[in-house]
Amino acid sequence: MLRTTRSALVGLALAGCAPSPQAGDLQTRAGYDMNCSDRTDIRVRELGNDTYDAEGCGKHARYAWVCKGHGPMAPCQWKRFPESKPAASAESR
């Protein structure tokens, strides 16, 4: 009985998790959004709470991983924040 209850609780916990963000997918998306010719040179940094910064080809963009629902099959996608700015050059750091 205890084993069945434990298995049921683990199953319920897993069923409530939305898919995890994929950094490789974000690199591709950000490279396209920022119109970078070398889309493999996009650097992605996690900021927390499913929010990420992407930099490459002198540009910067911020993204959030947004899901419609919380189940394992919930549709999720990268959403770009409206504000964007050029990346800081190495000389100005």
BELLIN-V193113 format. One record per residue. RES is the residue in three letters. PHI is phi in whole degrees, -180 to 180 (none if undefined). OMEGA is omega in whole degrees, -180 to 180 (* if undefined). D_FIRST is the distance of its C-alpha to the first C-alpha in Angstrom with 1 decimal. Layout:
RES_PHI_OMEGA_D_FIRST, RES_PHI_OMEGA_D_FIRST
//
This chain:
MET_none_-180_0.0, LEU_-64_179_3.8, ARG_-65_179_5.4, THR_-65_179_5.2, THR_-64_180_6.2, ARG_-63_178_8.7, SER_-62_179_10.0, ALA_-66_179_10.6, LEU_-66_177_12.4, VAL_-64_178_14.4, GLY_-62_178_15.4, LEU_-66_179_16.6, ALA_-64_179_18.5, LEU_-68_-179_20.2, ALA_-67_-179_21.1, GLY_-89_-177_23.0, CYS_-94_175_25.2, ALA_-81_179_28.7, PRO_-60_180_30.5, SER_-80_177_32.2, PRO_-68_180_36.0, GLN_-112_-177_37.9, ALA_-63_179_41.0, GLY_-63_177_42.7, ASP_-65_179_42.7, LEU_-68_177_44.1, GLN_-58_180_46.9, THR_-65_-179_47.9, ARG_-62_-179_47.8, ALA_-65_178_49.7, GLY_-60_178_52.3, TYR_-69_-178_52.9, ASP_-60_-177_53.0, MET_-90_178_55.4, ASN_58_178_57.5, CYS_-86_179_57.3, SER_-71_178_59.0, ASP_-105_-176_56.8, ARG_-75_178_53.3, THR_-86_-178_51.8, ASP_-99_178_53.4, ILE_-89_177_51.2, ARG_-100_-177_49.5, VAL_-116_180_46.3, ARG_-132_179_45.1, GLU_-78_179_41.9, LEU_-103_-177_42.7, GLY_111_180_39.2, ASN_53_180_37.3, ASP_58_177_37.6, THR_-118_-174_41.4, TYR_-138_170_43.6, ASP_-102_175_47.3, ALA_-129_179_49.1, GLU_-133_176_52.6, GLY_175_-180_54.9, CYS_47_177_58.5, GLY_75_-178_59.6, LYS_-125_-179_57.2, HIS_-139_174_54.1, ALA_-147_178_51.4, ARG_-118_-176_48.2, TYR_-131_172_45.2, ALA_-125_176_41.8, TRP_-92_-172_38.7, VAL_-116_179_38.0, CYS_-118_174_35.1, LYS_-98_-177_35.0, GLY_114_-176_31.4, HIS_-126_-179_28.4, GLY_-80_-178_26.3, PRO_-65_179_26.5, MET_-106_-180_29.2, ALA_-64_178_31.2, PRO_-71_-179_34.9, CYS_-127_177_36.3, GLN_-158_175_39.8, TRP_-81_176_42.2, LYS_-118_180_44.4, ARG_-85_175_47.7, PHE_-69_-177_48.8, PRO_-66_-179_52.3, GLU_-82_173_54.0, SER_-148_-178_55.0, LYS_-146_177_57.7, PRO_-64_177_59.4, ALA_-69_179_57.8, ALA_-71_179_59.6, SER_-77_-178_62.0, ALA_-62_-179_61.9, GLU_-69_-175_65.2, SER_-88_-180_64.0, ARG_-89_*_61.0
//
